[in-house]
Amino acid sequence: MRLVHLSDLHLGFRQYHRQTPAGMNQREADVAATFSRVIDRVIALAPELVVIGGDVFHTVRPTNTAILHAVREFGRLHDALPATVVVIAAGNHDMPRSTESSGILRLLERPERCLVADREARRIALPAWGCAVLAVPDLPPGTVDLAPDPTARHNVLVMHGEVPGILPAGAAADRAAMQIPLAEVTRPGWDYVALGHYHVYRRIADHVYYSGSIDYTSTNPWGELAEERATKLPGKGVIERDLTTGRQTFHPLTPARPVLDLPAIDGRGMSAEALDAAIQAAIARIPGGIDGKIVRVVGRDVPRHIARTLDHRVLRELARRATHLHLDLRRPEAVRPRAALAPGRRPSLEETLRATLHSRALPATVTRDALVALGMRYLADAEPLEPVRDLAGEEG
């Protein structure tokens, strides 16, 4: 028996101000197009079971467009694979904050075809394959007995939440989710545990995985790209798992729109003209150009006066061609004097001058060490000044 695990669709996600010709937010249209590609891949894989680890929609009250797209695409899946069962566990973005409110996921439910756990945990028996599925929505820890079915040949657990201590530091999503004890999901008896909430593919144990989101829909897509690079992931995708053999395959999927984080530029000592040239050269190296892409360019150690004098006309033109251009210019960190200061002591004139000369942007023809040495010499040659006194006669 084979299953496909996907999660964090975030249909209805909106970002930036770009719109389609029809007036729809461009990122909302992108995520909808990515989901259609996901359905194409699931149909091609033709599994017996599809499990979705939550956050089908980006908000509890998604737009009509997002709802209609979800109904249409799930309907296309059911028509193409009439014997395939879909199980959805609601995520924190799907769950109403009030107990009196109802979620939208029930619109997707079909008897024996698409089963939703949105208010309480749901145990689903699939006798044709000897499989039992426990779907747990975003509920408080300890409120659900996470024991597998001892009578089933295969047991699958579907949950949405965070396994504490497992995800990288700073990787928390933008809304709080259920905390999932590691001991609960690694207890004996589970053949596969499908997790949702974290947006990057991640192995927790041999049979416990986050599938990741299908597109870059978090508040920190750059962090996702960095982790994907660090772990040599090809990007977003879905998991195919054979419950009989334990064989697993991660199927990469290309999002509808490229999201690129270019290598950072070291702006230390650069003039505005040199930094302009470096930014434009980095963008020129993008395969296929910047048009229609989401791009971040980081410039480190860029003083404020250099950032202000960049060629903003050229930058605006590049931003116009991109779906979104994020120019992240970071000012230099304050240079501390070499000598340790006593508590409350102000830096000396020599220390202040040295720090200023070390942080100042220089033309390419000027050597920083020579400039600092010249400044120190001029300071040493200057005649001592008489103490300045205020009107009361006190030294100031």
Order of alpha helices (4+ residues) and beta strands (2+ residues): beta-alpha-beta-alpha-beta-beta-beta-beta-beta-alpha-beta-beta-beta-alpha-beta-beta-beta-beta-alpha-beta-alpha-alpha-beta-alpha-alpha
